[in-house]
Structure formats: C-alpha cells, structure tokens
Amino acid sequence: MAPGDVISRCGRVTLRRLTPRWASAMQVLASEPRVSRHLAWHPHASVDDSLAFIRDTHRLWDAGAAFMFGIFLEQPLQLVGSTSISSIDRQNRRAEVGTWLGLPFQGQGLNREVKGAIFHVGFELLGLDRLELVVLAANEHSRQANLRLPGIVEEGLQHDRLRHDGVPRDAWMLAITRRSWDPGAYGSPTGSAVLS
C-alpha cells in the first residue's frame, strides 16, 4: 500500500496515509491555536512543523506503533484534519483513537463519518476488540460530540490521565467495543488495506 492510498471510507470522508505533499495544507489547519488547545501538540508555526509531523506519522506507522491518517473530503480532494489509532496494546487488542478537524470543518457533522472510518480500521482491519477515546476534562465540546456516537460508553473521569503542557490533567474515558460496534449506524464504512 502506497502513502496516499485510501485506507477507509465513510460517507463524505476518506482516510489516507499522509504524504509531504499535504504539509502546506496541514500547516494552515494546524496553525490555529483553537484546534490544538486540548491536544498534545502545539500549533504548527511553519510548514517544517507539519513536515516533521508527517515524517513522525511514517516512522510510527512503519514501526506498527500507531496509524495516523489524513482526513480528506473528495471532489476536490481536500485535507480537513487527522485521526489516529495509537497506544496499541496487541495482547489485549485495544488502542486509543484521536481526532482533530481544522476549524473551517468543525460543526459540519463530520465526526460520525470520521469515527466510522477509523473504527472500521480498528475493528475490521487491525482486529482490535476495544477502542478508547480519552478526552481532556476541559474539552466538554469533544466529550459531548463523542457521547452522541452510537456504541460509545463513558466510563468515567480519570484523574491525572494525560499530561498537557507539562501538567497532569484529568480526562474522560470513553470507549467502544467490537461487540457494541454497529457499522450500519455509521453509514457502513469500507476499506480493505491490511495494516500491521
């Protein structure tokens, strides 16, 4: 599978492995402080920051440690954000899912489609049994958006779960399991790549 190939598709979105071609578009989206304020990274100040991010996604992918995708709208092909499966625990068949959308693409109902595509990757392509969404307690908007998704269960507030800007922060644990995953509720996502 070549970088840039479609890995998963759901509704209006496709997930593709990022390539350096998309560094400028990523920098525009990731430079907005309101996008990254609840995330583990700081705004991308330059295209070099986005190139470094893309190189890091390739290093983690090649090591099988994490699978990070660009989120794209088709016709015309347009990068709108990124989503990933990381913290993979192969023995227990669980991992974490993270997603961010550029500010112009927030509030357009893309979250369900993006999650459908990434859950398809986790359950159908990677064979995982559990996917976790860990949301900073301060990010109530993301928590509520994810609680509206079919099959998502909130498991509680975990104290000092994430470090953000060097400080331990509380975070909500949300999860979906293979047993509660209903692809039809997400628009029947597709994808056929084999990931390792």
Residue pairs with C-beta under 8 A, 6 or more apart in sequence:
1 7
1 17
1 193
1 194
2 17
3 16
3 17
3 18
3 19
3 58
4 16
4 17
4 19
4 21
5 16
5 17
5 193
6 14
6 15
6 16
6 191
7 14
7 15
7 16
7 17
7 69
7 121
7 125
7 191
7 193
7 195
8 14
8 15
8 69
8 117
8 118
8 120
8 121
8 125
8 189
8 190
8 191
8 193
9 15
9 117
9 189
9 190
9 191
10 113
10 114
10 116
10 117
10 120
10 186
10 187
10 188
10 189
10 190
11 112
11 113
11 116
11 187
12 73
12 74
12 110
12 113
13 71
13 72
13 73
13 80
13 110
13 113
13 114
13 117
14 71
14 72
14 74
14 117
15 69
15 70
15 71
15 72
15 83
15 114
15 117
15 118
15 121
15 191
16 69
16 70
16 72
17 57
17 58
17 61
17 69
17 70
18 26
18 54
18 57
18 58
18 68
18 69
18 70
18 82
19 54
20 51
20 54
22 50
22 54
22 70
22 79
23 47
23 50
23 51
23 54
24 47
24 50
25 78
25 79
26 44
26 50
26 53
26 54
26 70
26 79
26 82
27 44
27 46
27 47
27 49
27 50
28 102
29 35
29 79
29 80
29 81
29 102
29 103
30 36
30 41
30 43
30 44
30 49
30 50
30 53
30 102
31 43
31 44
31 45
32 43
32 102
32 103
33 43
34 103
35 43
35 100
35 101
35 102
35 103
36 42
36 43
36 100
38 135
38 136
38 138
38 139
38 142
38 164
39 98
39 100
40 162
40 164
41 53
44 50
44 53
57 66
57 68
57 84
60 66
60 67
60 68
60 86
61 67
61 68
64 88
64 196
65 86
65 88
66 84
66 85
66 86
66 87
66 88
67 84
67 85
67 86
67 121
67 126
67 195
68 82
68 83
68 84
68 86
69 82
69 83
69 84
69 118
69 121
70 79
70 81
70 82
71 79
71 80
71 81
71 82
71 83
71 99
71 101
71 110
71 114
71 117
72 78
72 79
72 80
73 80
73 105
79 102
80 101
80 102
80 104
80 105
80 110
81 99
81 100
81 101
81 102
81 105
81 110
81 114
82 99
82 100
83 97
83 98
83 99
83 100
83 114
83 117
83 118
84 97
84 98
84 99
84 118
85 95
85 96
85 97
85 118
85 121
85 122
85 126
85 128
85 131
86 95
86 96
86 98
87 95
87 96
87 132
88 94
88 95
88 126
88 128
89 95
92 129
92 130
93 127
93 128
93 129
93 130
94 128
94 129
94 130
94 131
94 132
95 122
95 126
95 128
95 130
95 131
95 132
96 131
96 132
96 133
96 134
97 115
97 118
97 119
97 122
97 131
97 132
97 133
98 133
98 134
99 111
99 114
99 115
99 118
101 110
101 111
101 114
111 145
111 146
111 149
112 148
112 149
112 186
112 187
113 186
113 187
115 146
115 149
115 186
116 183
116 186
116 187
116 189
117 189
117 191
118 131
119 131
119 176
119 181
119 183
119 186
119 189
120 183
120 186
120 189
120 190
120 191
121 191
121 195
122 128
122 131
123 129
123 131
123 178
123 181
124 183
124 191
125 191
125 192
125 193
125 194
125 195
126 195
128 178
129 177
129 178
130 175
130 176
130 177
130 178
131 175
131 176
131 177
132 173
132 174
132 175
133 146
133 152
133 173
133 174
133 175
133 176
134 158
134 161
134 162
134 171
134 172
134 173
134 174
135 142
135 143
135 146
135 171
135 172
135 174
136 142
136 162
136 164
136 169
136 170
136 171
136 172
137 157
137 169
137 170
137 171
137 172
138 169
143 154
143 172
143 174
146 152
146 174
147 154
147 174
149 176
150 182
150 185
150 186
151 176
151 177
151 180
151 181
151 182
151 185
152 174
152 175
152 176
153 174
153 175
153 176
153 180
154 172
154 173
154 174
155 173
155 174
155 175
156 172
156 173
157 170
157 171
157 172
157 173
158 170
158 171
158 172
158 173
159 170
160 168
160 169
160 170
161 168
161 169
161 170
161 171
161 173
162 168
162 169
162 171
163 169
183 189
